[in-house]
Amino acid sequence: MPNALLVYPEYPPSYWGVNFALEIFRIKAAFPPLGLLTVAAMFPLKYNLRVVDMNVAPLEDADLEWADLVFTSTMVVQRESLHTVTQRCNRAGIPVVAGGPYPTTYHGEIGGVDHFVLDEAEETFVDFLRDLENGTARAIYREPRKPDVTRTPVPRFDLIDMKAYYSMSIQFSRGCPFDCEFCDITKLYGRVARTKLPDQVLDEFELLYRLGWRSHVFLVDDNFIGNKREAMKLVCAIAEWQKARGYPFSLFTEASVNLARLDELMDGMIEAGFNSVFLGIETPNPKALRKMKKPQNVSKREENYLFNCVRKIQRKGMRVDGGFILGLDDDDEGAFDAQIDFIQGVGIPMAMVGLLNALKDTNLYDRLKRENRLLDESFGSSADGVLNLTSVNVALNFKPEMDIETLMEGYRRVITTIYDPTLEKYFMRCLTLLEHLRPIPHLLKPMSRNALFLAIMSVRRQLSAEQIPAYTKFIAKVSRDHPGLLPEAIRLAALGYHFERITSQQIAIGDFKQYLATELERFKESVSNDVRDVEGIEKQKHALIAQTGVRHASIPDEFRYLGDGIDDALALFRSAVSAQGDRFTHSAAM
């Protein structure tokens, strides 16, 4: 029997990954690799299967020694880890099969892979395995059409250690009726939301229940209400299933903002056990929203439409998490305060603020290409080969309308304000949320006094001395004014700790890269002024290399991750400093 090793590459730290919060409660990862588990269910019984999620456990040499084939599924953010996996497999002589969103779009740029199974795999995977067994497997397999998801098998949740995860994941639909300019979902999955049957989803619920799961379940749809009629059918079926079992699962999902207009569906979601929803809010700037082709976020009749939508969903009983974007066309310098004021005012604790990125094959990418505004993927490198990044660890792949230094500094100000080192701003908007969040009895998961105390202290032990005062006031106020929401308040506090740590991490990495760029410019200026002082230039060069080494070593280990670029930046810096010093020394000798 062939041994198939299914490997899920590692994610870099991110706001979404909540890894610092999970460490408090000794949980390894937020979500399991649902795509791989679904593919696992497509294998014939003659295959021996093993899953390695590198976000939970490392890929060991023994795993590779066991494997006849390695199958991977990745998103764009996992590309560095995928590269490491493929290199190890290549050295071990093990064929690699790659699929998922990242290879589907960028397979032409990925090396070390023997076979690509792209798009959605329901109708091609069996053909690929047959060809593989016959020795006729092609390099690339593509899905000729969007498959019927009513034929998608139940994922193999039995192949993972479920205790390692914060939440299980289930997919109900693929595709979205909205075609936002920056989004690649419609390019990957189409504009018609294809849905599973309610009984299919309940079969997945039932399997999780039989395996002993009694916690969070994330319905991973990019837009849960893409097909409103089928979504309504599903929530009614889930509500009946949950009630019969005492609501074993707390549900959350992603949806478009127009959910706020669907009272019956929101009520159905509450009955089914949904306690939060992630919305792509993007910006409170209507002009920018229209430019990005996001009409569902704009109303001609309501001036504060987005604010009112969030507040309405909160009052129904669901926490709103939000995605926000800076760097949009039609943004001006007022965009930064507008983002901060909106996030704080409406009470969105979990606010994912990012810079716009032009994903390949999106409408945005095509428009920017026509406008000659796309930048080479190596944007951020100077002529000296030193990473010339701003003080935030990000780089744009296009020319924004706004001055780039203004944009980067504004972005830094937004994230360091909403996730400030004291967490005061964060806990303020947590309280705003809880003041407007309608308590729903079956959504509240009571905890014993002892468990509450232990959870409160577990979070407190992780906080810095400057964060403890705001945390203490927050817990005290919730205990007094919203005692039933205290478990939720503790979870929010753990998330706040994570968000501030991620922000500090990104700032530290970005500051280091900016420091290198600044020091190189100073060195170039200095040696050009003292070109005849050969001995002085050499001393200065060695002192600068030593100084940057000390600064490099001061970055905490917990802030380091695969693909952070710090070591590469330092190596390029040292090379550039040596080259500059040698150049001027040579000139002086002549």
C-alpha positions in Angstrom: 0.0 0.0 0.0 1.4 3.4 -0.9 2.1 5.9 1.9 0.8 9.4 1.2 2.0 12.1 3.5 -0.2 15.2 3.6 1.8 18.2 4.7 0.4 21.6 5.6 3.2 24.2 5.5 3.7 26.7 8.3 1.9 30.1 8.6 4.0 33.2 9.5 2.7 35.0 12.6 -0.3 37.2 11.8 -3.3 38.9 13.4 -5.6 36.2 12.0 -3.5 33.3 13.4 -3.9 34.5 17.1 -0.8 32.4 18.0 0.2 34.5 21.0 -3.3 34.2 22.4 -3.4 30.4 21.8 -0.2 29.9 23.7 -1.9 31.2 26.9 -4.2 28.3 26.8 -1.7 25.8 25.4 -3.4 25.4 22.0 -1.1 24.9 19.0 -3.1 26.4 16.1 -6.3 28.2 15.3 -7.7 26.0 12.6 -7.0 22.6 11.0 -5.9 22.2 7.3 -9.5 21.7 6.0 -8.4 21.5 2.3 -6.0 18.7 3.0 -8.5 16.8 5.2 -11.0 17.1 2.3 -8.5 15.8 -0.2 -7.7 13.0 2.2 -11.3 11.8 2.0 -10.8 11.4 -1.8 -8.0 8.8 -1.6 -8.9 5.2 -2.3 -8.7 2.9 0.8 -5.5 1.2 -0.5 -3.5 4.3 0.5 -2.0 4.8 4.0 -2.5 8.4 5.0 -0.7 10.6 7.5 -1.2 14.3 8.1 1.5 16.7 9.3 0.3 20.2 10.1 3.5 22.1 10.6 1.6 24.7 12.6 1.1 22.0 15.2 4.2 19.8 14.9 7.4 19.9 12.9 7.9 17.8 9.7 10.3 15.1 10.9 12.8 13.2 8.8 11.0 10.1 9.9 7.8 11.3 8.3 9.7 11.7 5.0 11.3 8.3 5.3 7.8 6.8 5.7 6.3 8.6 2.7 6.1 7.5 -0.9 4.4 10.7 -1.9 4.0 14.2 -0.3 0.8 16.2 -0.9 0.7 19.9 0.0 -2.0 22.6 0.1 -1.0 26.2 0.6 -2.1 29.8 0.6 0.1 32.7 -0.5 1.3 33.5 3.0 2.7 29.9 3.4 5.0 30.2 0.3 8.2 30.4 2.3 7.4 27.2 4.3 6.3 25.4 1.1 9.7 26.2 -0.4 11.4 24.6 2.6 9.1 21.5 2.4 9.7 21.0 -1.3 13.5 21.4 -0.9 13.5 18.7 1.8 11.4 16.4 -0.3 13.6 17.0 -3.4 16.7 16.0 -1.3 14.9 12.9 -0.1 13.8 12.0 -3.6 10.1 12.0 -2.7 7.7 13.3 -5.4 5.7 16.4 -4.4 2.1 17.2 -5.3 0.9 20.7 -4.8 -2.5 22.3 -4.8 -4.5 25.1 -3.1 -5.0 28.8 -3.8 -1.2 29.7 -4.0 -0.2 27.1 -6.6 -3.4 27.7 -8.5 -2.4 31.3 -9.2 1.4 31.1 -9.0 2.3 27.6 -10.1 4.6 29.0 -12.9 6.8 30.5 -10.2 7.0 27.5 -7.9 9.9 25.1 -8.2 10.6 21.7 -6.9 7.0 20.4 -7.4 6.5 17.3 -9.6 2.7 17.6 -10.1 0.2 20.4 -9.6 -3.4 19.6 -9.0 -4.9 23.1 -9.3 -8.3 24.7 -8.8 -10.9 22.6 -6.9 -9.9 19.0 -6.9 -13.2 17.1 -6.7 -13.3 16.0 -10.4 -9.6 15.8 -11.2 -8.0 14.2 -8.2 -9.1 10.6 -8.9 -7.9 11.0 -12.5 -4.5 12.2 -11.2 -4.1 9.3 -8.9 -5.0 6.8 -11.7 -2.5 8.4 -14.0 0.1 8.4 -11.2 -0.4 4.7 -10.6 -0.1 4.1 -14.4 3.1 6.1 -14.7 1.4 8.7 -17.0 0.7 11.5 -14.6 1.0 15.0 -16.1 2.8 18.0 -14.6 -0.4 20.0 -14.3 -4.1 19.1 -13.7 -6.7 21.8 -14.0 -10.4 21.6 -13.2 -12.3 22.3 -16.4 -15.4 23.6 -14.5 -16.6 24.6 -11.0 -17.4 21.3 -9.4 -20.7 20.3 -7.7 -19.9 20.6 -4.0 -22.8 18.4 -3.1 -20.4 15.6 -4.1 -17.6 16.8 -1.8 -16.8 14.1 0.8 -16.7 14.6 4.6 -13.3 15.7 5.6 -11.0 13.2 7.5 -11.0 14.9 10.8 -9.9 11.6 12.4 -6.4 12.1 10.9 -5.6 15.1 13.2 -5.2 15.7 16.9 -8.2 17.8 17.4 -7.1 18.9 20.9 -4.3 20.9 19.2 -6.8 23.4 17.7 -8.9 26.3 18.8 -11.6 25.7 16.3 -12.7 23.1 13.8 -13.6 24.2 10.3 -16.4 23.3 7.9 -17.1 24.7 4.4 -20.7 25.3 3.3 -20.3 27.2 0.1 -17.8 28.4 -2.5 -18.0 31.5 -4.6 -19.3 35.0 -4.0 -21.8 37.1 -5.9 -19.8 40.3 -5.4 -16.7 41.0 -7.5 -14.6 43.4 -5.3 -11.7 44.7 -7.4 -9.0 43.6 -5.0 -10.4 40.1 -4.2 -9.4 36.9 -5.9 -12.3 34.8 -4.6 -14.5 35.1 -7.7 -11.5 34.2 -9.9 -10.8 31.1 -7.9 -14.4 30.0 -7.1 -16.7 32.0 -9.3 -19.5 34.5 -8.7 -22.3 31.9 -8.2 -22.2 30.6 -4.6 -22.3 26.8 -4.8 -23.6 25.2 -1.6 -23.6 21.9 0.1 -26.9 20.3 1.1 -27.9 20.9 4.8 -27.6 17.1 5.4 -24.0 17.2 4.1 -23.1 19.9 6.6 -24.9 18.1 9.4 -22.9 14.9 8.6 -19.8 16.9 9.2 -21.2 18.3 12.4 -22.1 14.8 13.5 -18.6 13.4 12.8 -17.1 16.2 14.9 -19.5 15.5 17.6 -18.8 11.7 17.6 -15.1 12.5 17.7 -15.7 14.4 20.9 -15.5 18.0 19.7 -17.3 20.5 22.0 -16.1 23.9 21.1 -15.8 26.4 18.3 -16.6 25.7 14.6 -15.6 28.1 11.9 -17.7 28.0 8.7 -14.9 29.1 6.4 -17.0 30.4 3.5 -15.7 33.6 2.1 -19.3 34.8 2.1 -21.7 32.7 4.1 -24.7 34.6 2.7 -23.6 34.4 -0.9 -26.7 32.2 -1.5 -29.1 33.7 1.0 -31.9 31.1 0.4 -29.6 28.1 0.9 -28.0 29.8 3.9 -31.4 30.2 5.5 -32.2 26.5 5.0 -28.9 25.6 6.5 -29.2 27.7 9.7 -32.6 26.3 10.3 -31.2 22.7 10.1 -28.3 23.6 12.3 -30.5 25.2 14.9 -32.5 22.0 15.2 -29.4 19.9 15.4 -27.8 22.2 18.0 -30.9 22.4 20.2 -31.2 18.6 20.3 -27.6 18.3 21.7 -27.5 21.3 24.0 -25.5 23.6 21.7 -22.2 21.8 21.7 -20.7 24.1 19.1 -20.1 27.9 19.0 -20.2 29.0 15.4 -18.6 31.9 13.5 -18.2 32.7 9.9 -17.5 35.4 7.3 -20.1 37.4 5.4 -20.7 40.5 3.4 -22.0 43.7 5.1 -25.5 43.4 3.6 -26.1 40.7 6.3 -27.3 43.6 8.4 -30.3 44.0 6.1 -31.4 40.3 6.5 -33.2 40.2 9.8 -34.7 36.8 9.4 -31.3 35.3 8.4 -29.6 36.9 11.3 -32.2 35.6 13.7 -31.7 32.2 12.2 -27.9 32.4 12.7 -28.5 33.3 16.3 -30.8 30.3 16.8 -28.2 28.1 15.1 -25.5 29.2 17.6 -23.5 31.8 15.6 -21.9 34.3 18.1 -19.6 36.3 15.7 -19.1 37.2 12.1 -16.2 38.6 10.2 -17.1 41.5 7.8 -15.0 42.9 5.0 -15.6 46.6 6.0 -12.4 47.9 4.3 -12.9 51.6 4.9 -15.5 54.1 6.0 -14.7 56.1 2.8 -17.6 55.7 0.4 -15.7 57.1 -2.5 -12.9 54.5 -2.1 -15.5 51.8 -1.7 -17.1 52.7 -5.0 -13.7 52.7 -6.7 -13.0 49.2 -5.4 -16.4 48.0 -6.7 -17.8 47.2 -3.3 -21.4 48.5 -3.6 -22.7 46.3 -0.7 -20.8 48.6 1.7 -22.4 51.8 0.5 -25.8 53.3 0.8 -27.1 56.5 -0.8 -29.8 56.9 1.9 -27.7 56.3 5.1 -24.8 58.6 5.9 -23.4 56.3 8.5 -24.4 53.1 6.8 -21.4 50.9 7.8 -21.5 52.0 11.4 -25.2 51.3 11.6 -24.7 47.8 10.0 -22.1 46.8 12.5 -24.2 48.1 15.4 -27.3 46.3 14.2 -25.5 42.9 14.0 -24.0 43.5 17.5 -27.5 44.2 18.9 -28.7 41.0 17.3 -26.2 39.1 19.5 -23.2 38.6 17.2 -19.7 40.1 17.7 -18.4 41.8 14.6 -14.8 41.3 13.6 -13.6 43.4 10.6 -11.1 43.6 7.8 -9.8 47.1 6.9 -7.5 48.3 4.1 -5.2 51.3 3.8 -3.6 52.5 0.5 -6.7 52.6 -1.5 -7.1 54.9 -4.5 -9.1 57.9 -3.3 -7.7 57.6 0.2 -6.2 60.9 1.5 -4.3 61.7 4.7 -7.6 61.7 6.6 -8.0 58.0 6.0 -5.9 57.1 9.0 -7.9 59.0 11.6 -11.1 57.8 9.9 -10.1 54.2 10.3 -9.1 54.7 14.0 -12.3 56.6 14.8 -14.6 54.0 13.1 -12.9 51.0 14.8 -13.0 52.6 18.2 -16.4 54.2 17.9 -18.4 51.1 16.7 -16.4 48.7 19.0 -14.6 46.2 16.8 -11.9 44.6 19.0 -10.6 42.2 16.3 -9.8 44.8 13.6 -7.5 43.4 10.9 -5.9 46.5 9.3 -3.6 45.8 6.3 -2.1 47.6 3.3 -3.6 47.0 -0.1 -1.9 44.3 -2.1 -2.6 43.7 -5.8 -3.1 39.9 -6.0 -2.3 38.4 -9.4 -5.2 37.9 -11.8 -7.6 40.2 -9.8 -9.4 43.1 -11.4 -7.2 45.4 -9.4 -4.0 43.8 -10.7 -5.2 44.1 -14.2 -6.1 47.8 -13.8 -2.9 48.7 -12.1 -1.0 46.9 -14.9 -2.9 49.0 -17.5 -2.0 52.1 -15.6 1.7 51.1 -15.4 1.5 51.1 -11.6 2.6 47.6 -10.8 6.0 47.2 -9.2 8.4 44.3 -9.6 8.0 41.6 -7.0 11.5 42.6 -5.7 10.2 46.0 -4.7 12.0 47.2 -1.6 15.5 46.5 -2.8 17.9 49.4 -3.4 20.7 49.5 -5.9 23.0 48.4 -3.0 20.9 45.3 -2.5 19.8 46.4 1.0 16.1 46.0 1.8 14.8 49.5 1.8 11.6 49.0 3.7 9.7 51.4 5.8 9.4 51.2 9.6 6.6 48.7 9.2 7.4 45.2 7.9 5.5 45.4 4.7 6.2 46.3 1.1 3.7 47.3 -1.6 3.7 45.7 -5.0 2.2 48.8 -6.7 2.5 52.6 -6.8 -0.2 54.0 -4.5 -1.8 57.4 -5.2 -0.7 58.6 -1.8 2.9 59.5 -1.0 4.5 56.2 0.1 6.2 57.6 3.2 2.9 59.2 4.3 1.1 55.9 3.7 3.5 53.8 5.6 3.8 56.2 8.5 0.0 56.4 8.6 -0.4 52.7 8.6 2.1 52.4 11.4 0.1 55.0 13.4 -3.2 53.2 12.9 -2.0 49.8 14.1 0.0 51.2 17.0 -3.0 53.2 18.1 -5.7 50.5 18.0 -3.2 48.0 19.5 -1.2 50.4 21.7 1.3 49.1 24.2 -1.0 49.7 27.2 -4.0 48.1 25.4 -6.1 51.0 26.8 -7.7 51.7 23.4 -8.3 48.0 22.8 -10.1 47.5 26.1 -12.1 50.7 25.5 -13.6 49.3 22.3 -14.1 45.9 24.0 -16.4 47.7 26.5 -18.2 49.5 23.7 -18.9 46.1 22.1 -20.1 44.5 25.3 -22.4 47.5 26.0 -24.2 46.9 22.7 -23.9 43.2 22.4 -27.3 41.5 23.1 -26.7 38.6 25.5 -28.2 35.4 24.0 -28.6 32.6 26.7 -27.8 29.7 24.5 -24.7 31.5 23.1 -23.3 32.1 26.6 -21.0 29.3 27.8 -20.9 29.5 31.6 -17.7 28.8 33.5 -17.2 27.9 37.2 -15.8 30.6 39.5 -12.6 28.6 39.8 -12.3 28.3 36.0 -12.9 32.0 35.5 -10.3 32.9 38.1 -7.7 30.6 36.5 -8.5 32.0 33.0 -8.3 35.6 34.3 -4.9 34.9 35.9 -3.6 33.0 32.9 -4.1 36.1 30.8 -2.8 38.4 33.4 0.5 36.5 33.7 1.2 37.2 30.1 0.6 40.9 30.1 3.3 43.5 30.6 3.3 45.8 33.6 1.9 48.7 31.6 -1.0 46.5 30.3 -2.2 45.2 33.7 -4.0 48.4 34.9 -6.2 48.6 31.8 -6.9 44.8 31.9 -7.7 45.0 35.6 -10.2 47.8 35.1 -11.7 46.0 32.1 -12.3 42.8 34.0 -13.7 44.6 37.0 -16.2 46.6 34.9 -17.3 43.5 33.0 -17.7 41.6 36.2 -19.9 44.4 37.6 -21.9 45.4 34.5 -21.9 42.3 32.3 -21.2 39.3 34.5 -22.7 36.8 32.0 -20.2 38.0 29.4 -17.1 37.5 31.5 -15.9 34.4 29.6 -16.2 36.4 26.4 -14.3 39.3 28.0 -11.4 36.9 29.0 -11.2 35.6 25.4 -11.1 39.2 24.1 -8.3 40.0 26.5 -6.3 37.1 25.3 -6.8 38.3 21.7 -5.8 41.8 22.7 -2.5 40.4 24.1 -1.9 38.7 20.8 -2.7 41.7 18.6 -0.4 43.9 20.6 2.4 41.3 20.4 2.0 41.0 16.6 2.0 44.7 16.2 5.2 45.0 18.3 6.7 42.2 16.3 6.0 43.8 12.9 7.3 47.2 14.1 10.5 45.7 15.5 11.2 43.8 12.3 10.4 46.8 10.1 12.4 49.2 12.3 15.4 46.9 12.0 15.3 46.9 8.3 14.8 50.7 8.2 17.8 51.0 10.6 20.0 49.1 8.2 18.9 51.3 5.3 19.6 54.5 7.3 23.0 53.3 8.6 24.1 52.3 5.1 23.3 55.8 3.8 25.2 57.4 6.7 28.2 55.1 6.0 28.2 56.0 2.3 28.1 59.7 3.1 30.8 59.4 5.8 33.3 57.5 3.6 32.8 59.8 0.7 33.8 62.7 2.9 36.8 60.9 4.3 37.9 59.0 1.2 41.6 59.4 2.0 41.4 58.1 5.6 41.8 54.4 4.7 42.4 53.3 8.3 39.4 55.3 9.6 37.1 53.8 6.9 38.1 50.2 7.9 37.5 50.9 11.6 34.2 52.5 10.8 33.2 49.5 8.6 34.0 46.9 11.3 32.4 48.9 14.0 29.2 49.3 12.0 29.0 45.6 11.2 29.5 44.8 14.9 26.9 47.4 15.9 24.3 46.0 13.6 25.0 42.5 14.8 24.2 43.6 18.3 21.0 45.2 17.1 20.1 42.1 15.3 20.7 39.9 18.3 18.4 42.2 20.4 15.3 41.2 18.4 13.4 38.7 20.7 13.4 35.1 19.4 9.6 35.0 19.8 9.5 37.7 17.1 11.4 35.7 14.6 9.8 33.5 12.0 10.5 31.8 8.6 10.5 34.5 5.9 10.8 37.5 8.2 13.7 38.7 6.0 15.9 39.8 8.9 18.8 37.6 8.2 18.7 38.3 4.5 18.6 42.0 5.2 21.5 41.9 7.5 23.6 39.8 5.0 22.8 42.2 2.2 23.7 45.1 4.5 27.0 43.7 5.5 27.8 42.9 1.8 26.9 46.5 0.8 28.9 48.0 3.6 32.0 45.9 2.7 31.6 46.8 -1.0 31.3 50.5 -0.2 34.3 50.5 2.1 36.4 48.5 -0.4 35.4 50.9 -3.2 36.5 54.0 -1.3 39.6 52.3 0.1 40.6 51.3 -3.5 40.0 54.9 -4.7 42.2 56.3 -1.9 45.0 53.9 -2.7 45.1 55.2 -6.3 
